Amino acid sequence: MKIGKTILAFLLATLTLTLVACRSEKKNLTESSGDDVSSRQSQSQPQESFSFTTTDLDGHEVSFEDYSDAKVIMFNMWEPWCGPCRGELPDLQRLYKKYKSEGLMIVGVYSDTDGLEDIVRENKIKYPMILSCEAFDRFQTGYVPTTVFIDGSGRVLSDEPYVGSKTYEEWESVILSYLK
Protein backbone atom coordinates (compact mmCIF):
# COMPACT_ATOMS: atom_id res chain seq x y z
CA MET A 1 0.00 0.00 0.00
CA LYS A 2 2.89 2.37 0.78
CA ILE A 3 4.32 1.85 -2.73
CA GLY A 4 0.91 2.76 -4.22
CA LYS A 5 0.82 6.03 -2.27
CA THR A 6 4.39 6.82 -3.33
CA ILE A 7 3.54 6.23 -6.98
CA LEU A 8 0.38 8.33 -6.67
CA ALA A 9 2.34 11.17 -5.05
CA PHE A 10 4.95 10.98 -7.82
CA LEU A 11 2.28 11.08 -10.55
CA LEU A 12 0.55 14.06 -8.95
CA ALA A 13 3.86 15.95 -8.66
CA THR A 14 4.66 15.19 -12.31
CA LEU A 15 1.23 16.34 -13.46
CA THR A 16 1.53 19.56 -11.48
CA LEU A 17 4.90 20.40 -13.03
CA THR A 18 3.56 19.62 -16.50
CA LEU A 19 0.60 21.94 -16.02
CA VAL A 20 2.78 24.86 -14.94
CA ALA A 21 5.11 24.90 -17.95
CA CYS A 22 6.57 22.62 -20.57
CA ARG A 23 10.34 22.31 -20.83
CA SER A 24 11.47 22.88 -24.36
CA GLU A 25 14.12 20.83 -26.05
CA LYS A 26 13.85 22.90 -29.22
CA LYS A 27 16.98 24.84 -30.18
CA ASN A 28 15.11 28.09 -30.64
CA LEU A 29 13.69 27.98 -27.13
CA THR A 30 16.72 26.95 -25.11
CA GLU A 31 19.55 29.07 -26.38
CA SER A 32 20.60 31.94 -24.18
CA SER A 33 23.56 34.17 -23.85
CA GLY A 34 24.34 32.79 -20.41
CA ASP A 35 22.76 35.55 -18.35
CA ASP A 36 19.19 35.57 -17.16
CA VAL A 37 16.45 37.92 -18.31
CA SER A 38 16.15 39.80 -15.04
CA SER A 39 19.85 40.66 -14.92
CA ARG A 40 19.81 41.77 -18.57
CA GLN A 41 16.82 44.01 -18.02
CA SER A 42 18.11 45.52 -14.80
CA GLN A 43 21.34 46.76 -16.36
CA SER A 44 21.71 50.51 -16.38
CA GLN A 45 22.02 50.66 -20.17
CA PRO A 46 18.89 51.79 -21.97
CA GLN A 47 17.13 48.90 -23.61
CA GLU A 48 16.92 49.10 -27.37
CA SER A 49 13.54 49.05 -29.02
CA PHE A 50 12.18 45.61 -29.85
CA SER A 51 11.84 44.80 -33.53
CA PHE A 52 11.63 41.72 -35.76
CA THR A 53 10.79 40.46 -39.21
CA THR A 54 9.44 36.92 -39.67
CA THR A 55 6.54 35.09 -41.31
CA ASP A 56 3.02 34.41 -40.17
CA LEU A 57 1.12 31.13 -40.24
CA ASP A 58 0.29 31.68 -43.92
CA GLY A 59 3.92 32.35 -44.86
CA HIS A 60 3.48 36.12 -45.30
CA GLU A 61 6.25 38.39 -44.08
CA VAL A 62 5.37 40.34 -40.94
CA SER A 63 7.31 42.71 -38.73
CA PHE A 64 6.89 44.41 -35.39
CA GLU A 65 5.61 47.49 -37.18
CA ASP A 66 2.53 45.49 -38.27
CA TYR A 67 1.44 45.45 -34.60
CA SER A 68 2.80 48.81 -33.45
CA ASP A 69 -0.62 50.51 -33.52
CA ALA A 70 -1.51 48.50 -30.40
CA LYS A 71 -1.11 50.05 -26.97
CA VAL A 72 0.08 46.70 -25.54
CA ILE A 73 1.30 43.64 -27.43
CA MET A 74 1.27 40.30 -25.62
CA PHE A 75 3.76 37.92 -27.24
CA ASN A 76 2.84 34.40 -26.11
CA MET A 77 5.61 31.93 -27.04
CA TRP A 78 4.10 28.46 -27.18
CA GLU A 79 4.38 25.12 -28.99
CA PRO A 80 1.75 22.69 -30.33
CA TRP A 81 3.16 19.79 -28.30
CA CYS A 82 2.77 21.67 -24.99
CA GLY A 83 -0.47 20.78 -23.17
CA PRO A 84 -0.58 23.87 -20.92
CA CYS A 85 0.10 26.05 -23.98
CA ARG A 86 -2.84 24.56 -25.85
CA GLY A 87 -4.98 24.74 -22.71
CA GLU A 88 -4.74 28.52 -22.43
CA LEU A 89 -5.42 29.26 -26.11
CA PRO A 90 -9.23 29.59 -25.73
CA ASP A 91 -8.76 32.02 -22.81
CA LEU A 92 -6.24 34.07 -24.79
CA GLN A 93 -8.70 34.23 -27.70
CA ARG A 94 -11.46 35.45 -25.36
CA LEU A 95 -9.12 38.09 -23.92
CA TYR A 96 -8.06 39.19 -27.40
CA LYS A 97 -11.68 39.57 -28.46
CA LYS A 98 -12.61 41.47 -25.28
CA TYR A 99 -9.64 43.87 -25.11
CA LYS A 100 -8.60 44.37 -28.74
CA SER A 101 -10.70 47.54 -28.97
CA GLU A 102 -8.87 48.90 -25.89
CA GLY A 103 -5.46 48.52 -27.54
CA LEU A 104 -4.46 44.91 -26.78
CA MET A 105 -2.82 42.79 -29.46
CA ILE A 106 -2.03 39.16 -28.72
CA VAL A 107 0.52 37.45 -30.96
CA GLY A 108 1.26 33.73 -30.71
CA VAL A 109 4.92 32.89 -31.35
CA TYR A 110 5.84 29.31 -32.31
CA SER A 111 8.79 27.39 -33.73
CA ASP A 112 7.31 23.91 -34.18
CA THR A 113 4.69 23.66 -36.93
CA ASP A 114 3.67 20.03 -36.31
CA GLY A 115 -0.11 20.14 -35.78
CA LEU A 116 -0.11 23.93 -35.42
CA GLU A 117 -2.71 24.76 -38.06
CA ASP A 118 -5.16 22.16 -36.73
CA ILE A 119 -4.82 23.48 -33.16
CA VAL A 120 -5.33 27.08 -34.27
CA ARG A 121 -8.38 26.11 -36.33
CA GLU A 122 -9.91 23.86 -33.63
CA ASN A 123 -9.55 26.64 -31.04
CA LYS A 124 -10.87 29.30 -33.44
CA ILE A 125 -7.86 31.51 -32.78
CA LYS A 126 -8.19 34.86 -34.57
CA TYR A 127 -5.12 36.62 -33.20
CA PRO A 128 -1.92 36.45 -35.29
CA MET A 129 0.48 33.52 -35.13
CA ILE A 130 4.08 34.13 -36.16
CA LEU A 131 7.21 32.03 -36.51
CA SER A 132 9.79 32.64 -33.80
CA CYS A 133 12.94 34.37 -34.94
CA GLU A 134 16.22 35.55 -33.42
CA ALA A 135 14.63 38.68 -31.93
CA PHE A 136 12.67 36.51 -29.48
CA ASP A 137 15.78 34.71 -28.21
CA ARG A 138 16.32 37.37 -25.55
CA PHE A 139 13.07 36.29 -23.87
CA GLN A 140 13.64 32.54 -23.97
CA THR A 141 13.51 30.79 -20.63
CA GLY A 142 13.71 27.18 -21.82
CA TYR A 143 10.02 26.75 -20.98
CA VAL A 144 6.78 27.32 -22.81
CA PRO A 145 4.51 29.06 -22.58
CA THR A 146 6.58 32.17 -21.98
CA THR A 147 4.93 35.55 -22.41
CA VAL A 148 6.22 39.11 -22.65
CA PHE A 149 4.43 42.44 -22.97
CA ILE A 150 5.74 45.20 -25.24
CA ASP A 151 4.20 48.56 -26.06
CA GLY A 152 3.58 49.85 -29.57
CA SER A 153 6.87 51.74 -29.63
CA GLY A 154 8.84 48.54 -28.94
CA ARG A 155 9.53 49.14 -25.24
CA VAL A 156 9.49 45.94 -23.17
CA LEU A 157 6.93 46.41 -20.39
CA SER A 158 7.38 43.22 -18.39
CA ASP A 159 10.34 43.18 -15.99
CA GLU A 160 10.69 39.45 -16.61
CA PRO A 161 8.94 37.03 -18.94
CA TYR A 162 5.85 35.33 -17.53
CA VAL A 163 6.59 31.59 -17.50
CA GLY A 164 3.77 29.06 -17.50
CA SER A 165 0.12 29.09 -18.40
CA LYS A 166 -2.42 31.21 -16.57
CA THR A 167 -6.18 31.23 -16.19
CA TYR A 168 -8.39 33.77 -17.93
CA GLU A 169 -8.70 35.78 -14.72
CA GLU A 170 -4.94 35.76 -14.07
CA TRP A 171 -4.13 36.96 -17.60
CA GLU A 172 -6.92 39.53 -17.46
CA SER A 173 -5.41 41.03 -14.31
CA VAL A 174 -1.97 41.26 -15.94
CA ILE A 175 -3.36 42.70 -19.17
CA LEU A 176 -5.40 45.34 -17.35
CA SER A 177 -2.32 46.45 -15.41
CA TYR A 178 -0.57 47.20 -18.71
CA LEU A 179 -3.58 48.78 -20.44
CA LYS A 180 -4.16 51.44 -17.76
N, C-alpha and C positions, 0 to 999 in steps of 0.2 A: 504494500500500500504506500510506503514511503517513496518508493521509486516512482510510482504513478503521480504523486504530488510534485515530485521534483521535475518530472517531465512536463507536467501541466504548467508549473511555474516558469520553466524554460520557454515553453511555447508562448505563454502570455507575454513574457519579456521580449521575445523575438517579434511578435506581432506589434507590440507597442513601438518598438524602434522602427519597424517598417512603416508604420502609419505616420511617424513624425517626418521622416525624410528618407529618400532613397540614395544610397551611395552610388556614385557614378564611376564606372570604369572607362568611360569614353574619354579619349584624349582631350577633346575640346573642353571637357568639364573639370579636368583634374590638374591641368597645368597651372602653375602659379610661378611668380617670380621669387618665391621663397619668403616673402613677408606677408603678413595677414592684412586683410582689408582695413581693419580699424587702425592699424599703425600707419598704413599708407594715407588714409584720409585725415589722420590727425597731424600730419606733418605741417609745418608752418608755410610751406610753399602753396601758392594758390593753385587750386585744381583746374586743369584745363577743361574746356567745354567738351561734353560728350558728343561724339559723332560717329556715324558708321554708314557703310553702303553694303548691302547684301541683296538677297532675293526673297520674295515672299513664297507662299505655298504654291502659287501658280507659276513660279519661275520668273516673275517680273522683278526688275531691279527696284529696290526701295532704299531710302536713306533716312537718317534722323529727321531731316528737314520735312519729310512727308508727314511727320507727326508733331512738328514744332508749334502748330496752332493750339495744341492742347495746353491747358494750365498745368496738369500733372500727367506724366506718362508712367504707367506701371509696367515694367518689363518683367514678365514672369518666365523664368528659364525652367523648362520642364522637358520630359521625355515620354514617349508613348509607352515605354515598358515600366514606367513608375506608377504604381497603384495610387499613392497619395496625390500625385500630380493629376492623374485622370479624375480622381475623386473630387477635386476642387474646381474642375472646369465649369460645371453647371453654375456654381456660385459666382465664379468670376464673370460668366456671361450675364448673369442677373445684375451684378454690380455695374458692369459695363453699360448695360441697357438703362439702368436707373440713373447713373451719374455722368453719362456721356455729355448730356446737355449742360452740365455744370463745369465741364472742362476736363473730365477724366478720359484718358485713352489707355486702354489695356492692350499690350502687345505680347503675344506668346512667342517665346524664343526657343527653338529646338535645334538639335543636331542630328538626331536619329529619325529617319523618315519611315521606318518600318511600322506600318499600321496607322501612321499619322492622319492621313486623309480620312480614313474610316472613323477614327475617334473624333475628329473635328466635326464631321458630318453627323454622326450619331448624337453628339452633344449639342448640335445646332449652334456652334460657336460662330459668332459674327464679327468678333474683333480680329484684327490682323494676326497672322502667324508668319514669323520670319525665321530664316536660317541663321543660326548663331555664326558669328564671325569674330575675328581677332579683337575687335573693340569690346566685346563682352568678357574677354578673358580676365580683365581686372576685377570682375565681380564674382568669379568662380570660387566656390567653396569646396567643391568635390561632392556636393550633395544637390539633389533636385527634389522638390522645387526650391529655387532660390529666386528671390524677387528684390528688385531695386526700384526706387522712385526717382524720376528725373523731371525737372520742369522744362517748359517749352524752349528755354534758351540753352538747354544742355547742362544745367547745373544739377549735380547729384544732390538729392534732398535727403536720402536716408544715410544716417551715420555709418551703418553697416548693412549688408544685405540681410533680408529676412530669409531664414532657412527653415524649410518645412512647410507643410500645408496648413491652412487656417480655415476656420469656419466662415460662413458668410458674415456673421456678426463681427468676428475678429478683423476680417479684412475691411469691413465697412468702417469700423472705428479708425483703422490706420488711414484709410483713404480720406475720410472726413478731416483728419488732422492735417493732411497736406492740402486739401482743397480750401481750407479757411483763409 
